[in-house]
Amino acid sequence: MKEIVVVSNLSCAVICAKWAWDLGFNQIRQILFLVGGLLFGPIMLLILYVFLVNKARKEAATGGKIF
């Protein structure tokens, strides 16, 4: 069971770092989100998802449309 949690948090950490890069954060913030993803997993993904939606809304992209 512990292995599943480790793999899950590792996956979350990699996705967090990628999303932070897509948002244009500097390397220090990317590393912070990577470490946060390792420790807190899905909570960090939720925070970055909100950032991504707000960025898309500001740019009037399709991902930012809220009905």
C-alpha distance (Angstrom), angle and dihedral (degrees) to the residues before:
residue distance angle dihedral
M1 . . .
K2 3.80 . .
E3 3.81 90.8 .
I4 3.80 90.9 57.8
V5 3.80 91.5 54.4
V6 3.81 91.6 48.4
V7 3.81 93.0 50.2
S8 3.81 91.1 45.2
N9 3.80 93.5 51.5
L10 3.80 91.5 44.4
S11 3.80 89.4 53.9
C12 3.80 90.5 48.0
A13 3.81 90.3 50.0
V14 3.80 93.2 53.0
I15 3.81 92.2 47.4
C16 3.82 90.9 47.0
A17 3.79 91.6 53.0
K18 3.82 91.1 48.2
W19 3.81 93.3 49.0
A20 3.81 91.1 46.8
W21 3.80 87.8 53.0
D22 3.83 90.8 49.4
L23 3.79 89.5 51.6
G24 3.79 90.2 55.2
F25 3.79 97.6 -114.8
N26 3.79 117.5 160.4
Q27 3.81 121.1 -105.4
I28 3.79 95.1 -96.8
R29 3.80 92.0 55.9
Q30 3.81 89.8 45.1
I31 3.79 90.1 54.6
L32 3.80 90.6 47.0
F33 3.80 90.6 53.1
L34 3.82 89.5 46.4
V35 3.81 91.1 54.2
G36 3.80 90.7 42.1
G37 3.79 89.2 52.5
L38 3.79 90.2 51.9
L39 3.79 91.8 51.2
F40 3.80 104.2 33.7
G41 3.82 103.8 19.6
P42 3.80 113.5 -177.2
I43 3.81 94.8 23.8
M44 3.81 90.2 64.3
L45 3.80 90.3 47.0
L46 3.80 89.7 54.3
I47 3.80 91.7 51.1
L48 3.80 92.6 49.7
Y49 3.81 91.4 44.8
V50 3.81 89.3 57.7
F51 3.82 89.2 50.2
L52 3.82 90.3 50.8
V53 3.81 93.5 49.4
N54 3.81 91.9 48.3
K55 3.82 90.8 49.2
A56 3.81 90.6 50.2
R57 3.80 90.5 47.9
K58 3.81 91.6 52.8
E59 3.80 91.2 49.2
A60 3.83 91.6 45.1
A61 3.80 90.5 -123.3
T62 3.79 122.2 158.7
G63 3.82 93.2 -105.6
G64 3.79 90.2 60.7
K65 3.79 97.5 57.2
I66 3.77 111.3 115.6
F67 3.78 116.6 -171.1
